[in-house]
Structures are given as structure tokens and as C-alpha cells.
Amino acid sequence: MKKCSKCGEEKPATPEVFSRQEAAIDGFHAWCKECHSAYSSVRFQTLGEQEDHRERKSREKRIRGRKYKKLLVEHFGGKCVTCGYDRCPAGFDFHHIIPEEKEFSIGQSCGNFAYERLLKEAEKCMLLCSNCHRELHYNESEESSEVDRDSKTTLPDLLCEESEVSDVPLCLSMEEESSDFNWAEQS
């Protein structure tokens, strides 16, 4: 049973009676669906008012999300654990150390949850700059197994290999002058 914070009645805590709200501790909205519907019909008399309300809520959520992310970055020391990057909070990602324990993605959810819930999820993570985070996931992916990491092959070498479609190189080597390369001869 759950008590609706609007009407004060005890009602069954089910999806039929209370709307789902992921951010809530019990997973349900504080008001029952009946109270919420009555409130909404009075609250939004015109479509314009409803759109204004949505825009305001979206802006508040974005501002709250940035504030919470900045607090989380500061909580973790404000530096990438790999390279030491320490500038813009938008340049950081939270990498879940044990992916199976991940309940939600922190970066996309900063404005959706209470700070305490975000902090609890963030404790399962390490702070990485976005570049180090992308490299980490690339190295874990199947694509990276195609590249021998111990070889002398570099990314520019891979990009300059012959195309599978034709024998035209995908890019020019550093020794070749671009003015010497004639695209008309290649067709």
C-alpha cells in the first residue's frame, strides 16, 4: 500500500493506480493517477500553457543535470584517472567498472534523478575523460581484435591501406605531394 501525497488515501502500489517514476525510491509517482489527472486538466487550460510548462521543465532538468554532473566530477577529484584531464565537466564520462552492476547511464540521467541516487550509481564507476573512455571501449570491442596492438601498425597506416573497392589509396602518404596526385588518372 502507498499513500497518495495529494489526496492522502492509502491505495495499492501498482502501475494501475500510481504512474511509474524511475527516480522515486519505490518506483512510483507520489500522486495517484486519479489526482494527477485532475490536477493536469485544471493546470493546463490551453495547449500553449502545456508547451510552456514542458519547456520550463526541460530547461530546469538540463540545468539540474549540469549542476549534478559538476558535483559528481568534483566528488571524484575532478581528474581523468587515466590521463589527468581536468577541465570542462562536459568532457568527463563515468565508466562502470563492473558493467553487470549498471542500473542506468549517469551522463544521460543527471537531471532525472536525485543527487543521492546518482552518487550511489557513480560509486560503481571511475571518472574518465571522454577520449580515454572511447579508447577503453574501443580496445574492448571486436573491431580492435582486427588490429594487432603489438605490431608497428599505426592508425594512419590503417587508413592508408588500399581500398577493397579499387586500388586507389584511401589517403596519400606523407611523402607524396598532393599536387602530384591526379584523380582523373585514377578513374
C-alpha positions in Angstrom: 0.0 0.0 0.0 1.1 3.5 -0.7 -0.3 6.8 0.5 -1.0 9.4 -2.2 0.6 12.6 -1.2 -2.1 14.7 -2.9 -5.4 13.1 -1.6 -3.9 11.3 1.4 -5.7 8.0 0.6 -3.9 4.6 1.1 -4.0 2.8 -2.3 -2.3 -0.3 -3.8 1.2 0.5 -5.0 0.6 -0.8 -8.5 1.1 0.6 -12.1 -2.7 0.7 -12.4 -3.0 3.2 -9.5 0.3 5.1 -9.5 2.4 6.1 -12.5 5.9 4.7 -12.7 8.7 7.1 -11.8 12.1 5.6 -12.1 13.7 8.3 -9.9 11.4 7.6 -7.0 12.7 5.3 -4.3 9.7 2.9 -4.6 9.5 3.4 -8.4 6.1 5.2 -8.3 5.0 8.8 -8.6 3.9 10.4 -5.2 0.4 11.2 -6.5 -2.1 8.6 -7.6 -3.2 8.6 -11.3 -6.6 10.0 -10.4 -5.1 13.0 -8.6 -2.6 13.6 -11.2 -5.2 13.6 -14.0 -7.5 16.0 -12.1 -4.5 18.3 -11.5 -3.3 18.2 -15.1 -6.8 19.0 -16.5 -7.0 22.1 -14.4 -3.4 23.1 -14.6 -3.1 23.2 -18.4 -6.1 25.0 -19.7 -4.5 25.7 -23.1 -2.0 23.9 -25.3 0.2 27.0 -25.1 0.4 26.7 -21.3 1.2 23.0 -21.6 4.1 23.7 -24.0 5.4 26.5 -21.8 5.4 24.1 -18.8 7.2 21.4 -20.8 9.9 23.8 -22.0 10.4 25.2 -18.4 10.7 21.6 -17.0 13.1 20.6 -19.8 15.3 23.7 -19.0 15.2 23.0 -15.3 16.2 19.4 -15.9 19.1 20.5 -18.1 20.3 23.0 -15.5 19.9 20.5 -12.7 21.8 17.8 -14.7 24.8 20.1 -15.3 24.9 21.0 -11.7 24.8 17.4 -10.5 27.4 16.3 -13.1 29.7 19.1 -11.9 29.2 17.9 -8.3 29.9 14.3 -9.2 33.1 15.2 -11.1 34.3 17.2 -8.1 33.4 14.3 -5.8 35.7 12.1 -7.9 38.6 14.5 -7.7 37.9 16.4 -11.0 40.6 14.4 -13.0 40.6 11.6 -15.5 42.1 8.6 -13.8 44.0 7.7 -16.9 45.4 10.9 -18.4 44.7 13.6 -15.8 42.4 15.8 -17.9 40.8 18.3 -15.5 39.0 21.0 -17.5 35.3 21.1 -18.6 32.8 18.8 -16.7 31.2 18.0 -20.1 34.4 16.3 -21.1 34.0 13.5 -18.5 32.3 10.2 -18.5 31.5 7.7 -15.8 32.7 4.3 -16.7 31.1 1.4 -14.9 33.8 -0.9 -13.6 31.5 -3.9 -13.5 29.0 -3.5 -16.3 26.6 -6.0 -14.8 26.0 -3.8 -11.8 25.0 -0.8 -14.0 21.4 0.3 -13.3 21.5 3.4 -15.6 23.8 5.6 -17.5 24.9 8.6 -15.4 25.7 11.1 -18.1 22.3 10.8 -19.7 20.4 10.8 -16.5 22.0 13.6 -14.4 18.8 15.6 -14.5 16.4 12.7 -14.0 17.4 11.5 -10.5 18.1 12.8 -7.1 21.7 13.6 -6.4 21.9 10.8 -3.8 20.8 8.2 -6.3 23.3 9.5 -8.9 26.1 9.4 -6.3 25.2 5.8 -5.4 25.4 4.8 -9.1 28.6 6.8 -9.6 30.3 4.9 -6.8 30.3 1.9 -9.2 32.3 3.9 -11.7 35.6 5.5 -12.4 36.0 9.0 -13.8 37.4 9.2 -17.3 37.7 11.9 -19.9 35.6 11.2 -23.0 38.7 10.3 -25.1 40.0 7.8 -22.6 36.5 6.3 -22.2 36.2 5.9 -26.0 39.6 4.3 -26.2 38.8 1.9 -23.4 35.6 0.7 -25.1 37.3 0.6 -28.5 40.0 -1.7 -27.0 37.3 -3.9 -25.6 35.4 -4.1 -28.9 35.6 -6.7 -31.6 37.0 -4.1 -34.0 40.2 -3.8 -32.1 40.9 -7.5 -32.3 41.4 -7.0 -36.1 44.3 -4.8 -35.3 47.4 -6.3 -33.8 48.2 -3.9 -30.9 51.7 -5.2 -30.5 52.7 -4.5 -34.2 54.2 -1.3 -35.5 50.9 -0.6 -37.4 49.7 2.9 -36.7 46.2 4.4 -37.3 47.5 6.4 -40.3 48.9 3.2 -41.8 45.5 1.5 -41.4 43.7 4.5 -43.0 46.1 4.5 -46.0 45.7 0.8 -47.0 44.4 0.0 -50.4 40.7 0.3 -50.7 38.8 -3.0 -51.1 36.7 -1.4 -53.9 39.6 -0.3 -56.1 43.4 0.1 -56.0 43.1 3.8 -55.2 44.7 4.6 -51.8 42.3 5.9 -49.2 44.7 8.7 -48.4 48.1 10.0 -49.6 51.3 9.1 -47.8 53.3 11.9 -46.2 56.0 11.6 -48.9 53.5 12.1 -51.8 52.7 15.6 -52.7 49.0 16.1 -53.2 49.7 18.3 -56.3 51.4 15.2 -57.9 48.3 13.0 -57.5 45.9 13.2 -60.4 42.4 12.0 -59.6 41.5 11.9 -63.3 44.1 9.2 -64.0 42.6 7.0 -61.3 39.2 6.6 -62.9 
